[in-house]
């Protein structure tokens, strides 16, 4: 039986489900050059025309294979003929020798999200398909994941204020390839997709043998849907509870009214703690459930001392056990970063987005404010003060964006700073 290509009408129906869009919406499409992403790019370009929008294609060159840059250039040639704007984003710096798949994936998404944020693109389209979703489910099942993990990849989610859309999740690879053939569109086959060095590829090769047991893309899709429904209910519970007991500050810390949680179930409290730790720690991966449970048990015993640490956070019980303070752990903060001299400055550091108008002196750098400045800002928790972003020149403090402090000789204005963790408090999903 001939496999049908994905029609524009089918694709538009899925995209319309994500709407309404702003006027003249801007879509960024991650395009590796593989069959899935190139088909997504072609379909998205047609859809954007239909709604008076625009797409731009983004290709990340990891530099892990010698052919990768040439492949990115080939994608550029294909898209140039189609009048589709295209940018190659290169992963600079030292490359990993272990955990290659995970670290490269994180670097890829950092490059994509930073480009979208810098250029004002609110929507990022990713080409994960039905088979990718099934592999994600099986990978997480093998790791004994809970509801969040088994809900797999959502069709719609957010990261750093960028909307992530996966409109191909309900289509199998056969239909995607048929779409490219119908469009006379070539694509690139990445040899790493066949390498069993990677766990995902091992599952991809093993998966067909499960079909005779009734485990197919469709049955896994139904299981994912059920897990996603449960996750949605739990997220709503956490959102409602958060409105009563939680305050998240633009300074990047959280306060929980611990005394108000006395009659709340352990599972719900641990779930709330997990989410808060992910937000304050700036993580896309949750801490292990047993680690959070250990923190919870200590808190129930009134454990205070200097506080407990987990996943880049310090958790401190205060005010006669009535209030819980979750702050950034100072030992997990990024290293100082030297900044270029420029105007209309915008940067992302740790969990904060900072922008201002003006120029910085040569050799200025951004680093944690540190506890040595406590006398400058006595109204701020010292545990919070230590983690705030500040700009220095040698030993001199030039700028603390959050607190309105700037050196009198620094000619800048319109300072804007926002706490922008990778994932929101609820509805967060790990990207694979």
Secondary structure, DSSP 8 states (H G I E B T S, - for coil): -------HHHHHHHHHHH----TT-EEEEE--SSHHHHHHHHHHHHHHHHTT-EEEEEEEE--SSTTHHHHHHHHHHHHHHTT-EEEEEE--S---SSSHHHHHHHHHHHHHHHHHHHHT--EEE----HHHHHHHHHHHHHTT--HHHHT---SEEEETTEEEE-TTTTS-HHHHHHHHHHTT------GGGG-TTSHHHHHHHHHGGGGGGT--HHHHHHHHHHHHHHHHHHHHHHHHHHHHHEEE-TTS-EEEEGGGGTTS-HHHHHHHHHHHHHHHHT-SS---HHHHHHHHHHHHTT--TT-EEETTEEEEEETTTTEEEEEE-GGGS---EE----SSEEEEETTEEEEEEE---TT-EEEE--GGGTTT-TTS-HHHHTTSEEEEETTEEEEEGGGTEE-TT--EEEEEEEE--SS-SSS-----
